[in-house]
Amino acid sequence: MAGFFKSLFNKITNRAEIEWDDLEADLISADLGIRLTTEILDELRGLGRQISADDVVDTTRRHLSKRLPDDTPAPRPRTDGKPFVILVVGVNGTGKTTSSAKLGLWLKSQGHSVLLAAADTFRAAAVEQLQRWGDRLVIPVVKGNPNADPSSVCFNAHQKAIASGADFLICDTAGRIHTRHNLMEELGKIRRTIAKQDESAPHLTLLVVDATTGTNALQQAKEFHKASPLDGVIVTKLDGSGKGGIAVTIHEQLGIAPRFIGTGEEPGAFAIFRKESFVRDIL
């Protein structure tokens, strides 16, 4: 038991009786939302007996399991030999560039060849950061000139991925502020440009959300989903104060499933989403 559940368990264990208002506030603060929190509390009250810490944890986990999707298969190389293109999107500060690199390492660890595209050209530091990750993980990185058109970087990277026979191309796009219409338009342009060489691409669009930002992450998901249909989310910073409940809320409200989780700074602190372990270890 870790994170949110551990602190909640300890808090309840040290009390003679449940403080219902405090428990409600704790569950809401874990980004579970009012509706889910109310259902959990109603079930606990309905037990009609003294409530233990185990009751709270078990009931919460059961409700979370019901609302989270079943495990999604890992991305697989295309059968036609063309690269599987993954677009990574999100606002600055969520761990987007780091997640792109870690996803590359994860795919490489599965025996696949990977190419990274540094398409966050508005921020020179992002290109340098991805290049450092590429050097460290021994994954090639395609860059453009400073302030190059992100679409052109993705196009050139896609060309190289096709020519080299890479299994996967991961495009790290600019950290867009989801309220800025022109930046969201840029995402549409990137998608159209990639489709010029393969009309089925991109094959997977992943939004990186920071587990510590709570309901703001839900708003980001709504806006990005409008601009560039999302296939899943990468939930980062689950090693700190991130409680992970936002993954449940995003799936319940938008039907967008968690696909990967980031749990630390190290390159290997990244895993594909597995419902059972997520509910057991992360929340």
N, C-alpha and C positions, 0 to 999 in steps of 0.2 A: 504494500500500500504506500503510495507516495503523494506528494504535492497536496492538493486541495483536500482529498479524503483523509490524509494523515492528520492534518491540522484540525479538521472537523471532528474526526474520531476522538482525538485527544481532548478537544474542547468539551464534547458531550460526556465522555467517560468521567471527567472530573466534576460532574454536576449530579446532584441528587435527582433533579427533575429536568425535563426538557423545557427550555425557554423557547416557545414556539415562534415568537417574533424575531428572536435572534437567529433561529434556524432558517426562517424565511429569508432574512437579510443575507445570511451566508450563502444560501443556494442561489439567490438572485445575483450576488456578487461574483459567483462562479460562472456568470454569463449563461445560465440555464434558461433565463426568461421567466416571465411571470406565470404563463400558462403551465409550463412543465413543473415549476416550483409548486404551484397550487395543487396539481395532481399528486405530486409526491407527498405533500403535507396531508392531503385528504386521505390518502391510503394509510399513512402512519396513524392519523387520528382514528381511523376506522378499525384499527387493530384492537382498540378498546382495552388496552392494558398499558403498563409501564413500558416506555420505549427505551431501548438500549442503543448504544452507538452502532452496534452491528446492524440493528434494524434500519437505521437511517442510511448507512452505507449500502447495505444490500438492496434496499428499496430504490435508492437513487441509481445505483448501477443497473438494476433491471429496467428502469424507465429509460435510461440512456441507451441501453442495448436495443430496446424496441425502436428507438428513433434513429439510430445510426444505420447506415446502409451495410449490407453484407460486403465482404472484402471484394475489391475490384481486381481483376487480373493485372499483373504487371505489364507495362508496355512491351510489345514484342517487335522484332525487326519485321519489315514488310516482306511479303512473299515475292513481290516483283523485283526485289533488289534495290529499290529506291530508298533514300533515307526516310526514316520516321521523324517528322519535324515536330518539335515541342516548343511552344511559345510560352515564355515565363513572363507574367505581368504582375504589376502591383505598385503601390506607392513607395516612395523612398523611406528607408528606415525599417522596413519589414524583414530585411534579410534576403532580398530578392537575388542579388548577384551571388551571394554566398550559397543560397539554395540552388541556383543554377549549376554552380560548380559541384556541389555535393550530389545533386541528381546525376551529373555526369559521372562522378566517381561510382555512384551506386550502380548505374548501368554498366560501367566498365567492369565492376566487380562481378557482374552477371555474365561476363565474357563477350560483351558487345563493344564495337568500335564507336567512338563518340567524337563529335566536333562541336566546339562552342563558338557562338557568334556574339561579339561584344557590341550589341546594338543600342546600348544606353550611351549614345554619343553626346548627349547634352551635358554629361557629367564626366569630365576627363578621368576623375578619380575612379569611376565605376569601370572604365575600360582597363585602367591600370590594375585595379583590384582583380578583375576577371583574369587578366594576363598572369598575375602572380599566382592565382589559384591554378591556372592551366599549367604553369611551369612546375608547381609543387606536385600536382597530381598526374603530370605527364599526359595532358590532354591538349591537343592543338586548339588554338584560339584564332579566329578570323577577326581582324580589326579593320576599321576604315580610317580615313584622315580625321583629325580633330573636327568636331561639328559636322561630320559627314551625315548625309541623309540615312537615318536608321534603316529605311527600306532597302537602300542600296547595299548596306552591310549584310543584311539578311539574304538578299539576292545573291551576292558574291559568295557568301558562306554556303548557301544552298548549292550553288554551282560546284564549289569545291567538294562538298559532301557527296554529290552525285558522281563527280569525276574520281574521287578516291574510294568510292564504294562504302562510305561510312554507314553504319547501321542507324545512328541517331544524330540529329542536329538539334542542339538546344540554343534557342535565341533569347538572350537576356535583353529585354527591351527597357526603354527609359522608365524611370520611376515616376509614373504619372500621378498628378494630383487629380483625383477622380471627378472633381467639379470643373476641371478645365476642358471645355469642349474641344478646342483645337488639338490638345494632346490626345484626347480619345479618338479623334479623327485619324491621327497618325497610326493608331493601332489598326484601323480599317485598311489603311494604305499598305501597312506591312503584310497583312493577310493577303491582300490582292496581289502584291508583288511576289510573295512566295508561291502563290497559286499559278503564276505564269509558267513555272517549270514543272509543276505537278499540281493538277487541278484539285487533287484530294487533300493537299496540304494547306494549313498546318493540321496535324492529326490529333494533337492534344494541346489544349490551352489551359495553363495552370495559374491560378491567382495565389500569390504568396500573402498570407495574413499573419500578423503578429498576435499571438494568443493573449498578450497583455493589454491589447487595445479594446477588447470587449466589443460593445455594440457598434463602435466605429468601423470595425472590420466587416460587420454585416452591411453597413451602408456602402463601403467600398465594393463589396461583392455585388451588390445590386447595380451600381453604376458601371462596373467593368463588364458585367454580364450583358448589359444593354449594348455596350460599345463593341465587345468582342466575346461572343458566346463562350462561356467557361465550361470546361469538362471536369474540373476538380480544383481543390485547393491544397496548397502546402501550408501546414500550420507550423509556425516557427516559435522559438523561445518558450518551449514547454518545459525547459529546465529551470526557469526562474519563477516569477510570480504568475506566469501564464497558467490558467486553469483549464483551458481547452474546451469549455462549454460552448464557446462560440462556434466550434465545428459542428456541434449538434444543431444549433440555431440556424446556421447557414444552410445545412442540409434540409432541415424541416421547412424553412421558409422559401428556399429557392431551388431545392432539389439538386444542389451541387455537392457532391460527395468529397470528403477528405481523401486525398490520394497518397500523400506523404507527410511525415512529421519530422521536424527538426528539434533535437533535444539537447543541443550543446554547441560549443564552438569548434570542436574537432571535426575534421572532414568526415569521419565515420559516424558522427552523431546525427544520423539521418536514416530513416527507415520507411519502408512502404507501410501504408495504413493497414492495420489488422484490428478489427473491432474488439475482439476479446482482450488483447493486450492493451489497447488504447484505454478501454474502460477500467481495466484492472490497475494499470501502472501510471497512467498520465493524469487522469482527472482527479 
